[in-house]
Amino acid sequence: MIEVFKELDKEKTIISIPIKLTKNLKEQIKKTDMASVSEYITFVLRMVLSEDTKIKDETKIREKLKKLGYL
């Protein structure tokens, strides 16, 4: 087994992204207080997923209000 995988946290997984993108991310990270590409990507993904949830919630609320005759 590759050494990297032996040390992998059981609560995490490995993903691969293009090297050019990684270089761009490292430049972006310099403008933040984040320590690694992994930390930055985790933050961004949480933000994106949170927005998706908000949109779904707003859609459900609008549908309920419409059914109740408020919209």
CHARMM-style PDB file with segment names, atoms N, HN, CA, C and O in Angstrom:
ATOM      1  N   MET     1       0.847  -1.179   0.000  1.00  0.00      PROA
ATOM      2  CA  MET     1       0.000   0.000   0.000  1.00  0.00      PROA
ATOM      3  C   MET     1       0.890   1.240   0.000  1.00  0.00      PROA
ATOM      4  O   MET     1       1.934   1.256   0.652  1.00  0.00      PROA
ATOM      5  N   ILE     2       0.484   2.265  -0.722  1.00  0.00      PROA
ATOM      6  HN  ILE     2      -0.365   2.251  -1.252  1.00  0.00      PROA
ATOM      7  CA  ILE     2       1.259   3.499  -0.789  1.00  0.00      PROA
ATOM      8  C   ILE     2       1.257   4.170   0.581  1.00  0.00      PROA
ATOM      9  O   ILE     2       0.239   4.176   1.272  1.00  0.00      PROA
ATOM     10  N   GLU     3       2.381   4.728   0.964  1.00  0.00      PROA
ATOM     11  HN  GLU     3       3.208   4.724   0.402  1.00  0.00      PROA
ATOM     12  CA  GLU     3       2.558   5.346   2.282  1.00  0.00      PROA
ATOM     13  C   GLU     3       1.523   6.443   2.560  1.00  0.00      PROA
ATOM     14  O   GLU     3       1.042   6.557   3.687  1.00  0.00      PROA
ATOM     15  N   VAL     4       1.182   7.234   1.571  1.00  0.00      PROA
ATOM     16  HN  VAL     4       1.573   7.142   0.656  1.00  0.00      PROA
ATOM     17  CA  VAL     4       0.202   8.312   1.741  1.00  0.00      PROA
ATOM     18  C   VAL     4      -1.120   7.757   2.251  1.00  0.00      PROA
ATOM     19  O   VAL     4      -1.739   8.344   3.139  1.00  0.00      PROA
ATOM     20  N   PHE     5      -1.547   6.656   1.709  1.00  0.00      PROA
ATOM     21  HN  PHE     5      -1.045   6.179   0.988  1.00  0.00      PROA
ATOM     22  CA  PHE     5      -2.832   6.083   2.086  1.00  0.00      PROA
ATOM     23  C   PHE     5      -2.823   5.527   3.507  1.00  0.00      PROA
ATOM     24  O   PHE     5      -3.861   5.502   4.169  1.00  0.00      PROA
ATOM     25  N   LYS     6      -1.679   5.090   3.970  1.00  0.00      PROA
ATOM     26  HN  LYS     6      -0.836   5.111   3.431  1.00  0.00      PROA
ATOM     27  CA  LYS     6      -1.583   4.572   5.337  1.00  0.00      PROA
ATOM     28  C   LYS     6      -1.845   5.671   6.355  1.00  0.00      PROA
ATOM     29  O   LYS     6      -2.401   5.413   7.423  1.00  0.00      PROA
ATOM     30  N   GLU     7      -1.445   6.896   6.027  1.00  0.00      PROA
ATOM     31  HN  GLU     7      -0.994   7.106   5.160  1.00  0.00      PROA
ATOM     32  CA  GLU     7      -1.582   8.018   6.947  1.00  0.00      PROA
ATOM     33  C   GLU     7      -2.885   8.782   6.751  1.00  0.00      PROA
ATOM     34  O   GLU     7      -3.149   9.735   7.484  1.00  0.00      PROA
ATOM     35  N   LEU     8      -3.683   8.398   5.807  1.00  0.00      PROA
ATOM     36  HN  LEU     8      -3.468   7.624   5.211  1.00  0.00      PROA
ATOM     37  CA  LEU     8      -4.912   9.116   5.509  1.00  0.00      PROA
ATOM     38  C   LEU     8      -5.891   9.031   6.670  1.00  0.00      PROA
ATOM     39  O   LEU     8      -6.164   7.950   7.192  1.00  0.00      PROA
ATOM     40  N   ASP     9      -6.407  10.172   7.062  1.00  0.00      PROA
ATOM     41  HN  ASP     9      -6.185  11.050   6.639  1.00  0.00      PROA
ATOM     42  CA  ASP     9      -7.416  10.259   8.119  1.00  0.00      PROA
ATOM     43  C   ASP     9      -8.644   9.469   7.689  1.00  0.00      PROA
ATOM     44  O   ASP     9      -9.078   9.574   6.541  1.00  0.00      PROA
ATOM     45  N   LYS    10      -9.199   8.691   8.582  1.00  0.00      PROA
ATOM     46  HN  LYS    10      -8.846   8.606   9.514  1.00  0.00      PROA
ATOM     47  CA  LYS    10     -10.363   7.846   8.270  1.00  0.00      PROA
ATOM     48  C   LYS    10     -11.595   8.670   7.913  1.00  0.00      PROA
ATOM     49  O   LYS    10     -12.533   8.148   7.311  1.00  0.00      PROA
ATOM     50  N   GLU    11     -11.604   9.947   8.277  1.00  0.00      PROA
ATOM     51  HN  GLU    11     -10.842  10.371   8.766  1.00  0.00      PROA
ATOM     52  CA  GLU    11     -12.738  10.830   7.996  1.00  0.00      PROA
ATOM     53  C   GLU    11     -12.535  11.650   6.722  1.00  0.00      PROA
ATOM     54  O   GLU    11     -13.331  12.540   6.422  1.00  0.00      PROA
ATOM     55  N   LYS    12     -11.482  11.356   5.980  1.00  0.00      PROA
ATOM     56  HN  LYS    12     -10.835  10.633   6.223  1.00  0.00      PROA
ATOM     57  CA  LYS    12     -11.175  12.125   4.775  1.00  0.00      PROA
ATOM     58  C   LYS    12     -10.930  11.198   3.596  1.00  0.00      PROA
ATOM     59  O   LYS    12     -10.744   9.992   3.760  1.00  0.00      PROA
ATOM     60  N   THR    13     -10.933  11.782   2.409  1.00  0.00      PROA
ATOM     61  HN  THR    13     -11.085  12.762   2.275  1.00  0.00      PROA
ATOM     62  CA  THR    13     -10.657  11.042   1.191  1.00  0.00      PROA
ATOM     63  C   THR    13      -9.701  11.861   0.327  1.00  0.00      PROA
ATOM     64  O   THR    13      -9.497  13.050   0.571  1.00  0.00      PROA
ATOM     65  N   ILE    14      -9.134  11.237  -0.654  1.00  0.00      PROA
ATOM     66  HN  ILE    14      -9.300  10.271  -0.852  1.00  0.00      PROA
ATOM     67  CA  ILE    14      -8.218  11.917  -1.568  1.00  0.00      PROA
ATOM     68  C   ILE    14      -8.945  12.189  -2.876  1.00  0.00      PROA
ATOM     69  O   ILE    14      -9.630  11.318  -3.413  1.00  0.00      PROA
ATOM     70  N   ILE    15      -8.787  13.413  -3.381  1.00  0.00      PROA
ATOM     71  HN  ILE    15      -8.231  14.120  -2.945  1.00  0.00      PROA
ATOM     72  CA  ILE    15      -9.299  13.745  -4.710  1.00  0.00      PROA
ATOM     73  C   ILE    15      -8.130  14.267  -5.534  1.00  0.00      PROA
ATOM     74  O   ILE    15      -7.122  14.710  -4.983  1.00  0.00      PROA
ATOM     75  N   SER    16      -8.268  14.214  -6.837  1.00  0.00      PROA
ATOM     76  HN  SER    16      -9.086  13.854  -7.284  1.00  0.00      PROA
ATOM     77  CA  SER    16      -7.212  14.748  -7.690  1.00  0.00      PROA
ATOM     78  C   SER    16      -7.775  15.889  -8.514  1.00  0.00      PROA
ATOM     79  O   SER    16      -8.906  15.834  -8.998  1.00  0.00      PROA
ATOM     80  N   ILE    17      -6.962  16.924  -8.663  1.00  0.00      PROA
ATOM     81  HN  ILE    17      -6.043  16.969  -8.270  1.00  0.00      PROA
ATOM     82  CA  ILE    17      -7.334  18.073  -9.482  1.00  0.00      PROA
ATOM     83  C   ILE    17      -6.128  18.423 -10.349  1.00  0.00      PROA
ATOM     84  O   ILE    17      -4.999  18.063 -10.017  1.00  0.00      PROA
ATOM     85  N   PRO    18      -6.360  19.121 -11.453  1.00  0.00      PROA
ATOM     86  CA  PRO    18      -5.251  19.472 -12.336  1.00  0.00      PROA
ATOM     87  C   PRO    18      -4.183  20.314 -11.621  1.00  0.00      PROA
ATOM     88  O   PRO    18      -4.504  21.145 -10.772  1.00  0.00      PROA
ATOM     89  N   ILE    19      -2.932  20.090 -11.969  1.00  0.00      PROA
ATOM     90  HN  ILE    19      -2.672  19.414 -12.659  1.00  0.00      PROA
ATOM     91  CA  ILE    19      -1.813  20.811 -11.361  1.00  0.00      PROA
ATOM     92  C   ILE    19      -1.961  22.312 -11.568  1.00  0.00      PROA
ATOM     93  O   ILE    19      -1.696  23.091 -10.652  1.00  0.00      PROA
ATOM     94  N   LYS    20      -2.378  22.725 -12.755  1.00  0.00      PROA
ATOM     95  HN  LYS    20      -2.594  22.093 -13.499  1.00  0.00      PROA
ATOM     96  CA  LYS    20      -2.537  24.158 -13.032  1.00  0.00      PROA
ATOM     97  C   LYS    20      -3.550  24.773 -12.068  1.00  0.00      PROA
ATOM     98  O   LYS    20      -3.344  25.879 -11.569  1.00  0.00      PROA
ATOM     99  N   LEU    21      -4.625  24.068 -11.813  1.00  0.00      PROA
ATOM    100  HN  LEU    21      -4.793  23.170 -12.219  1.00  0.00      PROA
ATOM    101  CA  LEU    21      -5.633  24.555 -10.876  1.00  0.00      PROA
ATOM    102  C   LEU    21      -5.046  24.649  -9.467  1.00  0.00      PROA
ATOM    103  O   LEU    21      -5.322  25.604  -8.741  1.00  0.00      PROA
ATOM    104  N   THR    22      -4.253  23.678  -9.089  1.00  0.00      PROA
ATOM    105  HN  THR    22      -4.028  22.903  -9.679  1.00  0.00      PROA
ATOM    106  CA  THR    22      -3.607  23.698  -7.773  1.00  0.00      PROA
ATOM    107  C   THR    22      -2.707  24.921  -7.632  1.00  0.00      PROA
ATOM    108  O   THR    22      -2.686  25.566  -6.584  1.00  0.00      PROA
ATOM    109  N   LYS    23      -1.970  25.234  -8.682  1.00  0.00      PROA
ATOM    110  HN  LYS    23      -1.987  24.710  -9.533  1.00  0.00      PROA
ATOM    111  CA  LYS    23      -1.099  26.416  -8.649  1.00  0.00      PROA
ATOM    112  C   LYS    23      -1.930  27.681  -8.472  1.00  0.00      PROA
ATOM    113  O   LYS    23      -1.560  28.566  -7.700  1.00  0.00      PROA
ATOM    114  N   ASN    24      -3.047  27.771  -9.184  1.00  0.00      PROA
ATOM    115  HN  ASN    24      -3.348  27.052  -9.811  1.00  0.00      PROA
ATOM    116  CA  ASN    24      -3.934  28.930  -9.044  1.00  0.00      PROA
ATOM    117  C   ASN    24      -4.509  29.016  -7.631  1.00  0.00      PROA
ATOM    118  O   ASN    24      -4.613  30.102  -7.061  1.00  0.00      PROA
ATOM    119  N   LEU    25      -4.877  27.877  -7.078  1.00  0.00      PROA
ATOM    120  HN  LEU    25      -4.792  26.995  -7.541  1.00  0.00      PROA
ATOM    121  CA  LEU    25      -5.415  27.847  -5.716  1.00  0.00      PROA
ATOM    122  C   LEU    25      -4.372  28.304  -4.701  1.00  0.00      PROA
ATOM    123  O   LEU    25      -4.697  29.022  -3.756  1.00  0.00      PROA
ATOM    124  N   LYS    26      -3.133  27.894  -4.891  1.00  0.00      PROA
ATOM    125  HN  LYS    26      -2.869  27.310  -5.658  1.00  0.00      PROA
ATOM    126  CA  LYS    26      -2.069  28.308  -3.972  1.00  0.00      PROA
ATOM    127  C   LYS    26      -1.908  29.824  -3.974  1.00  0.00      PROA
ATOM    128  O   LYS    26      -1.626  30.422  -2.935  1.00  0.00      PROA
ATOM    129  N   GLU    27      -2.087  30.442  -5.131  1.00  0.00      PROA
ATOM    130  HN  GLU    27      -2.316  29.957  -5.975  1.00  0.00      PROA
ATOM    131  CA  GLU    27      -2.034  31.904  -5.207  1.00  0.00      PROA
ATOM    132  C   GLU    27      -3.218  32.527  -4.461  1.00  0.00      PROA
ATOM    133  O   GLU    27      -3.057  33.522  -3.755  1.00  0.00      PROA
ATOM    134  N   GLN    28      -4.392  31.945  -4.619  1.00  0.00      PROA
ATOM    135  HN  GLN    28      -4.523  31.137  -5.193  1.00  0.00      PROA
ATOM    136  CA  GLN    28      -5.577  32.443  -3.910  1.00  0.00      PROA
ATOM    137  C   GLN    28      -5.419  32.292  -2.397  1.00  0.00      PROA
ATOM    138  O   GLN    28      -5.829  33.168  -1.636  1.00  0.00      PROA
ATOM    139  N   ILE    29      -4.832  31.196  -1.973  1.00  0.00      PROA
ATOM    140  HN  ILE    29      -4.499  30.485  -2.592  1.00  0.00      PROA
ATOM    141  CA  ILE    29      -4.666  30.914  -0.547  1.00  0.00      PROA
ATOM    142  C   ILE    29      -3.789  31.969   0.123  1.00  0.00      PROA
ATOM    143  O   ILE    29      -3.985  32.282   1.297  1.00  0.00      PROA
ATOM    144  N   LYS    30      -2.830  32.515  -0.609  1.00  0.00      PROA
ATOM    145  HN  LYS    30      -2.670  32.260  -1.562  1.00  0.00      PROA
ATOM    146  CA  LYS    30      -1.960  33.554  -0.048  1.00  0.00      PROA
ATOM    147  C   LYS    30      -2.766  34.760   0.426  1.00  0.00      PROA
ATOM    148  O   LYS    30      -2.317  35.496   1.305  1.00  0.00      PROA
ATOM    149  N   LYS    31      -3.954  34.969  -0.147  1.00  0.00      PROA
ATOM    150  HN  LYS    31      -4.319  34.371  -0.861  1.00  0.00      PROA
ATOM    151  CA  LYS    31      -4.812  36.102   0.205  1.00  0.00      PROA
ATOM    152  C   LYS    31      -5.735  35.778   1.378  1.00  0.00      PROA
ATOM    153  O   LYS    31      -6.545  36.614   1.779  1.00  0.00      PROA
ATOM    154  N   THR    32      -5.618  34.577   1.928  1.00  0.00      PROA
ATOM    155  HN  THR    32      -4.960  33.898   1.602  1.00  0.00      PROA
ATOM    156  CA  THR    32      -6.498  34.131   3.008  1.00  0.00      PROA
ATOM    157  C   THR    32      -5.670  33.702   4.217  1.00  0.00      PROA
ATOM    158  O   THR    32      -4.440  33.751   4.200  1.00  0.00      PROA
ATOM    159  N   ASP    33      -6.374  33.282   5.258  1.00  0.00      PROA
ATOM    160  HN  ASP    33      -7.373  33.243   5.272  1.00  0.00      PROA
ATOM    161  CA  ASP    33      -5.673  32.746   6.427  1.00  0.00      PROA
ATOM    162  C   ASP    33      -5.677  31.218   6.428  1.00  0.00      PROA
ATOM    163  O   ASP    33      -5.384  30.589   7.445  1.00  0.00      PROA
ATOM    164  N   MET    34      -6.009  30.631   5.285  1.00  0.00      PROA
ATOM    165  HN  MET    34      -6.246  31.142   4.459  1.00  0.00      PROA
ATOM    166  CA  MET    34      -6.048  29.172   5.185  1.00  0.00      PROA
ATOM    167  C   MET    34      -4.640  28.628   4.977  1.00  0.00      PROA
ATOM    168  O   MET    34      -3.781  29.278   4.381  1.00  0.00      PROA
ATOM    169  N   ALA    35      -4.430  27.414   5.489  1.00  0.00      PROA
ATOM    170  HN  ALA    35      -5.127  26.887   5.973  1.00  0.00      PROA
ATOM    171  CA  ALA    35      -3.083  26.848   5.505  1.00  0.00      PROA
ATOM    172  C   ALA    35      -2.774  25.907   4.346  1.00  0.00      PROA
ATOM    173  O   ALA    35      -1.606  25.612   4.091  1.00  0.00      PROA
ATOM    174  N   SER    36      -3.803  25.429   3.637  1.00  0.00      PROA
ATOM    175  HN  SER    36      -4.752  25.669   3.844  1.00  0.00      PROA
ATOM    176  CA  SER    36      -3.533  24.432   2.598  1.00  0.00      PROA
ATOM    177  C   SER    36      -4.600  24.466   1.507  1.00  0.00      PROA
ATOM    178  O   SER    36      -5.677  25.038   1.674  1.00  0.00      PROA
ATOM    179  N   VAL    37      -4.264  23.838   0.393  1.00  0.00      PROA
ATOM    180  HN  VAL    37      -3.389  23.373   0.257  1.00  0.00      PROA
ATOM    181  CA  VAL    37      -5.221  23.701  -0.703  1.00  0.00      PROA
ATOM    182  C   VAL    37      -6.429  22.901  -0.226  1.00  0.00      PROA
ATOM    183  O   VAL    37      -7.568  23.235  -0.555  1.00  0.00      PROA
ATOM    184  N   SER    38      -6.185  21.862   0.539  1.00  0.00      PROA
ATOM    185  HN  SER    38      -5.260  21.591   0.806  1.00  0.00      PROA
ATOM    186  CA  SER    38      -7.271  21.026   1.055  1.00  0.00      PROA
ATOM    187  C   SER    38      -8.238  21.840   1.912  1.00  0.00      PROA
ATOM    188  O   SER    38      -9.455  21.722   1.767  1.00  0.00      PROA
ATOM    189  N   GLU    39      -7.695  22.660   2.796  1.00  0.00      PROA
ATOM    190  HN  GLU    39      -6.707  22.756   2.913  1.00  0.00      PROA
ATOM    191  CA  GLU    39      -8.533  23.497   3.660  1.00  0.00      PROA
ATOM    192  C   GLU    39      -9.356  24.482   2.823  1.00  0.00      PROA
ATOM    193  O   GLU    39     -10.538  24.698   3.093  1.00  0.00      PROA
ATOM    194  N   TYR    40      -8.727  25.071   1.814  1.00  0.00      PROA
ATOM    195  HN  TYR    40      -7.768  24.895   1.594  1.00  0.00      PROA
ATOM    196  CA  TYR    40      -9.409  26.032   0.947  1.00  0.00      PROA
ATOM    197  C   TYR    40     -10.535  25.362   0.155  1.00  0.00      PROA
ATOM    198  O   TYR    40     -11.645  25.889   0.083  1.00  0.00      PROA
ATOM    199  N   ILE    41     -10.251  24.221  -0.427  1.00  0.00      PROA
ATOM    200  HN  ILE    41      -9.349  23.794  -0.368  1.00  0.00      PROA
ATOM    201  CA  ILE    41     -11.257  23.499  -1.210  1.00  0.00      PROA
ATOM    202  C   ILE    41     -12.416  23.060  -0.321  1.00  0.00      PROA
ATOM    203  O   ILE    41     -13.574  23.140  -0.730  1.00  0.00      PROA
ATOM    204  N   THR    42     -12.117  22.600   0.886  1.00  0.00      PROA
ATOM    205  HN  THR    42     -11.176  22.536   1.219  1.00  0.00      PROA
ATOM    206  CA  THR    42     -13.169  22.203   1.820  1.00  0.00      PROA
ATOM    207  C   THR    42     -14.075  23.387   2.125  1.00  0.00      PROA
ATOM    208  O   THR    42     -15.297  23.245   2.136  1.00  0.00      PROA
ATOM    209  N   PHE    43     -13.487  24.549   2.372  1.00  0.00      PROA
ATOM    210  HN  PHE    43     -12.493  24.664   2.362  1.00  0.00      PROA
ATOM    211  CA  PHE    43     -14.258  25.761   2.648  1.00  0.00      PROA
ATOM    212  C   PHE    43     -15.158  26.119   1.465  1.00  0.00      PROA
ATOM    213  O   PHE    43     -16.350  26.373   1.638  1.00  0.00      PROA
ATOM    214  N   VAL    44     -14.583  26.137   0.274  1.00  0.00      PROA
ATOM    215  HN  VAL    44     -13.615  25.931   0.134  1.00  0.00      PROA
ATOM    216  CA  VAL    44     -15.348  26.503  -0.927  1.00  0.00      PROA
ATOM    217  C   VAL    44     -16.488  25.515  -1.176  1.00  0.00      PROA
ATOM    218  O   VAL    44     -17.605  25.928  -1.486  1.00  0.00      PROA
ATOM    219  N   LEU    45     -16.221  24.237  -1.044  1.00  0.00      PROA
ATOM    220  HN  LEU    45     -15.313  23.902  -0.792  1.00  0.00      PROA
ATOM    221  CA  LEU    45     -17.268  23.233  -1.256  1.00  0.00      PROA
ATOM    222  C   LEU    45     -18.393  23.382  -0.237  1.00  0.00      PROA
ATOM    223  O   LEU    45     -19.567  23.243  -0.580  1.00  0.00      PROA
ATOM    224  N   ARG    46     -18.038  23.662   1.009  1.00  0.00      PROA
ATOM    225  HN  ARG    46     -17.084  23.775   1.288  1.00  0.00      PROA
ATOM    226  CA  ARG    46     -19.080  23.878   2.025  1.00  0.00      PROA
ATOM    227  C   ARG    46     -19.943  25.083   1.670  1.00  0.00      PROA
ATOM    228  O   ARG    46     -21.161  25.056   1.852  1.00  0.00      PROA
ATOM    229  N   MET    47     -19.311  26.140   1.165  1.00  0.00      PROA
ATOM    230  HN  MET    47     -18.322  26.163   1.018  1.00  0.00      PROA
ATOM    231  CA  MET    47     -20.065  27.334   0.761  1.00  0.00      PROA
ATOM    232  C   MET    47     -21.009  27.007  -0.395  1.00  0.00      PROA
ATOM    233  O   MET    47     -22.179  27.389  -0.368  1.00  0.00      PROA
ATOM    234  N   VAL    48     -20.514  26.315  -1.390  1.00  0.00      PROA
ATOM    235  HN  VAL    48     -19.564  26.004  -1.411  1.00  0.00      PROA
ATOM    236  CA  VAL    48     -21.324  25.953  -2.558  1.00  0.00      PROA
ATOM    237  C   VAL    48     -22.490  25.063  -2.146  1.00  0.00      PROA
ATOM    238  O   VAL    48     -23.623  25.289  -2.569  1.00  0.00      PROA
ATOM    239  N   LEU    49     -22.222  24.065  -1.336  1.00  0.00      PROA
ATOM    240  HN  LEU    49     -21.302  23.881  -0.992  1.00  0.00      PROA
ATOM    241  CA  LEU    49     -23.281  23.152  -0.897  1.00  0.00      PROA
ATOM    242  C   LEU    49     -24.297  23.861  -0.013  1.00  0.00      PROA
ATOM    243  O   LEU    49     -25.487  23.548  -0.055  1.00  0.00      PROA
ATOM    244  N   SER    50     -23.837  24.802   0.775  1.00  0.00      PROA
ATOM    245  HN  SER    50     -22.870  25.056   0.809  1.00  0.00      PROA
ATOM    246  CA  SER    50     -24.732  25.583   1.624  1.00  0.00      PROA
ATOM    247  C   SER    50     -25.669  26.425   0.760  1.00  0.00      PROA
ATOM    248  O   SER    50     -26.866  26.509   1.037  1.00  0.00      PROA
ATOM    249  N   GLU    51     -25.125  27.045  -0.281  1.00  0.00      PROA
ATOM    250  HN  GLU    51     -24.153  26.977  -0.506  1.00  0.00      PROA
ATOM    251  CA  GLU    51     -25.945  27.848  -1.195  1.00  0.00      PROA
ATOM    252  C   GLU    51     -26.994  26.981  -1.877  1.00  0.00      PROA
ATOM    253  O   GLU    51     -28.142  27.399  -2.029  1.00  0.00      PROA
ATOM    254  N   ASP    52     -26.609  25.779  -2.289  1.00  0.00      PROA
ATOM    255  HN  ASP    52     -25.677  25.440  -2.165  1.00  0.00      PROA
ATOM    256  CA  ASP    52     -27.541  24.859  -2.933  1.00  0.00      PROA
ATOM    257  C   ASP    52     -28.696  24.536  -1.992  1.00  0.00      PROA
ATOM    258  O   ASP    52     -29.853  24.493  -2.409  1.00  0.00      PROA
ATOM    259  N   THR    53     -28.377  24.310  -0.731  1.00  0.00      PROA
ATOM    260  HN  THR    53     -27.436  24.345  -0.392  1.00  0.00      PROA
ATOM    261  CA  THR    53     -29.405  24.012   0.266  1.00  0.00      PROA
ATOM    262  C   THR    53     -30.319  25.209   0.460  1.00  0.00      PROA
ATOM    263  O   THR    53     -31.534  25.043   0.573  1.00  0.00      PROA
ATOM    264  N   LYS    54     -29.757  26.413   0.500  1.00  0.00      PROA
ATOM    265  HN  LYS    54     -28.770  26.547   0.408  1.00  0.00      PROA
ATOM    266  CA  LYS    54     -30.555  27.632   0.673  1.00  0.00      PROA
ATOM    267  C   LYS    54     -31.526  27.800  -0.487  1.00  0.00      PROA
ATOM    268  O   LYS    54     -32.691  28.143  -0.281  1.00  0.00      PROA
ATOM    269  N   ILE    55     -31.052  27.560  -1.699  1.00  0.00      PROA
ATOM    270  HN  ILE    55     -30.106  27.282  -1.866  1.00  0.00      PROA
ATOM    271  CA  ILE    55     -31.906  27.691  -2.883  1.00  0.00      PROA
ATOM    272  C   ILE    55     -33.047  26.689  -2.816  1.00  0.00      PROA
ATOM    273  O   ILE    55     -34.193  27.033  -3.104  1.00  0.00      PROA
ATOM    274  N   LYS    56     -32.743  25.455  -2.441  1.00  0.00      PROA
ATOM    275  HN  LYS    56     -31.811  25.175  -2.208  1.00  0.00      PROA
ATOM    276  CA  LYS    56     -33.786  24.432  -2.320  1.00  0.00      PROA
ATOM    277  C   LYS    56     -34.793  24.818  -1.249  1.00  0.00      PROA
ATOM    278  O   LYS    56     -35.998  24.653  -1.439  1.00  0.00      PROA
ATOM    279  N   ASP    57     -34.301  25.338  -0.111  1.00  0.00      PROA
ATOM    280  HN  ASP    57     -33.322  25.472   0.043  1.00  0.00      PROA
ATOM    281  CA  ASP    57     -35.194  25.757   0.967  1.00  0.00      PROA
ATOM    282  C   ASP    57     -36.089  26.908   0.517  1.00  0.00      PROA
ATOM    283  O   ASP    57     -37.287  26.913   0.800  1.00  0.00      PROA
ATOM    284  N   GLU    58     -35.511  27.879  -0.181  1.00  0.00      PROA
ATOM    285  HN  GLU    58     -34.538  27.875  -0.411  1.00  0.00      PROA
ATOM    286  CA  GLU    58     -36.290  29.014  -0.672  1.00  0.00      PROA
ATOM    287  C   GLU    58     -37.358  28.543  -1.657  1.00  0.00      PROA
ATOM    288  O   GLU    58     -38.487  29.034  -1.634  1.00  0.00      PROA
ATOM    289  N   THR    59     -37.006  27.603  -2.512  1.00  0.00      PROA
ATOM    290  HN  THR    59     -36.089  27.205  -2.531  1.00  0.00      PROA
ATOM    291  CA  THR    59     -37.962  27.065  -3.477  1.00  0.00      PROA
ATOM    292  C   THR    59     -39.118  26.387  -2.756  1.00  0.00      PROA
ATOM    293  O   THR    59     -40.275  26.582  -3.126  1.00  0.00      PROA
ATOM    294  N   LYS    60     -38.822  25.599  -1.739  1.00  0.00      PROA
ATOM    295  HN  LYS    60     -37.882  25.441  -1.438  1.00  0.00      PROA
ATOM    296  CA  LYS    60     -39.877  24.925  -0.972  1.00  0.00      PROA
ATOM    297  C   LYS    60     -40.775  25.942  -0.277  1.00  0.00      PROA
ATOM    298  O   LYS    60     -41.995  25.782  -0.259  1.00  0.00      PROA
ATOM    299  N   ILE    61     -40.184  26.975   0.289  1.00  0.00      PROA
ATOM    300  HN  ILE    61     -39.192  27.104   0.274  1.00  0.00      PROA
ATOM    301  CA  ILE    61     -40.971  28.009   0.969  1.00  0.00      PROA
ATOM    302  C   ILE    61     -41.883  28.716  -0.018  1.00  0.00      PROA
ATOM    303  O   ILE    61     -43.055  28.951   0.276  1.00  0.00      PROA
ATOM    304  N   ARG    62     -41.353  29.058  -1.187  1.00  0.00      PROA
ATOM    305  HN  ARG    62     -40.400  28.867  -1.425  1.00  0.00      PROA
ATOM    306  CA  ARG    62     -42.175  29.725  -2.208  1.00  0.00      PROA
ATOM    307  C   ARG    62     -43.341  28.833  -2.642  1.00  0.00      PROA
ATOM    308  O   ARG    62     -44.465  29.305  -2.815  1.00  0.00      PROA
ATOM    309  N   GLU    63     -43.059  27.540  -2.816  1.00  0.00      PROA
ATOM    310  HN  GLU    63     -42.146  27.157  -2.676  1.00  0.00      PROA
ATOM    311  CA  GLU    63     -44.123  26.605  -3.208  1.00  0.00      PROA
ATOM    312  C   GLU    63     -45.211  26.539  -2.141  1.00  0.00      PROA
ATOM    313  O   GLU    63     -46.398  26.526  -2.468  1.00  0.00      PROA
ATOM    314  N   LYS    64     -44.821  26.497  -0.882  1.00  0.00      PROA
ATOM    315  HN  LYS    64     -43.857  26.507  -0.617  1.00  0.00      PROA
ATOM    316  CA  LYS    64     -45.801  26.455   0.210  1.00  0.00      PROA
ATOM    317  C   LYS    64     -46.619  27.738   0.260  1.00  0.00      PROA
ATOM    318  O   LYS    64     -47.839  27.699   0.425  1.00  0.00      PROA
ATOM    319  N   LEU    65     -45.941  28.879   0.116  1.00  0.00      PROA
ATOM    320  HN  LEU    65     -44.950  28.911  -0.019  1.00  0.00      PROA
ATOM    321  CA  LEU    65     -46.653  30.159   0.128  1.00  0.00      PROA
ATOM    322  C   LEU    65     -47.611  30.274  -1.050  1.00  0.00      PROA
ATOM    323  O   LEU    65     -48.703  30.827  -0.917  1.00  0.00      PROA
ATOM    324  N   LYS    66     -47.201  29.753  -2.204  1.00  0.00      PROA
ATOM    325  HN  LYS    66     -46.314  29.304  -2.312  1.00  0.00      PROA
ATOM    326  CA  LYS    66     -48.060  29.780  -3.383  1.00  0.00      PROA
ATOM    327  C   LYS    66     -49.290  28.908  -3.154  1.00  0.00      PROA
ATOM    328  O   LYS    66     -50.403  29.310  -3.494  1.00  0.00      PROA
ATOM    329  N   LYS    67     -49.102  27.714  -2.580  1.00  0.00      PROA
ATOM    330  HN  LYS    67     -48.198  27.387  -2.303  1.00  0.00      PROA
ATOM    331  CA  LYS    67     -50.230  26.826  -2.290  1.00  0.00      PROA
ATOM    332  C   LYS    67     -51.191  27.450  -1.293  1.00  0.00      PROA
ATOM    333  O   LYS    67     -52.398  27.210  -1.345  1.00  0.00      PROA
ATOM    334  N   LEU    68     -50.648  28.253  -0.383  1.00  0.00      PROA
ATOM    335  HN  LEU    68     -49.668  28.448  -0.341  1.00  0.00      PROA
ATOM    336  CA  LEU    68     -51.490  28.915   0.611  1.00  0.00      PROA
ATOM    337  C   LEU    68     -52.139  30.191   0.071  1.00  0.00      PROA
ATOM    338  O   LEU    68     -52.965  30.809   0.741  1.00  0.00      PROA
ATOM    339  N   GLY    69     -51.755  30.576  -1.147  1.00  0.00      PROA
ATOM    340  HN  GLY    69     -51.084  30.073  -1.692  1.00  0.00      PROA
ATOM    341  CA  GLY    69     -52.362  31.733  -1.788  1.00  0.00      PROA
ATOM    342  C   GLY    69     -51.681  33.054  -1.488  1.00  0.00      PROA
ATOM    343  O   GLY    69     -52.231  34.110  -1.799  1.00  0.00      PROA
ATOM    344  N   TYR    70     -50.508  33.022  -0.896  1.00  0.00      PROA
ATOM    345  HN  TYR    70     -50.061  32.164  -0.643  1.00  0.00      PROA
ATOM    346  CA  TYR    70     -49.797  34.261  -0.571  1.00  0.00      PROA
ATOM    347  C   TYR    70     -48.975  34.795  -1.738  1.00  0.00      PROA
ATOM    348  O   TYR    70     -48.589  35.964  -1.741  1.00  0.00      PROA
ATOM    349  N   LEU    71     -48.712  33.963  -2.708  1.00  0.00      PROA
ATOM    350  HN  LEU    71     -49.026  33.014  -2.705  1.00  0.00      PROA
ATOM    351  CA  LEU    71     -47.943  34.400  -3.888  1.00  0.00      PROA
ATOM    352  C   LEU    71     -48.738  34.173  -5.146  1.00  0.00      PROA
ATOM    353  OT1 LEU    71     -48.262  34.476  -6.240  1.00  0.00      PROA
TER     354      LEU     71
END
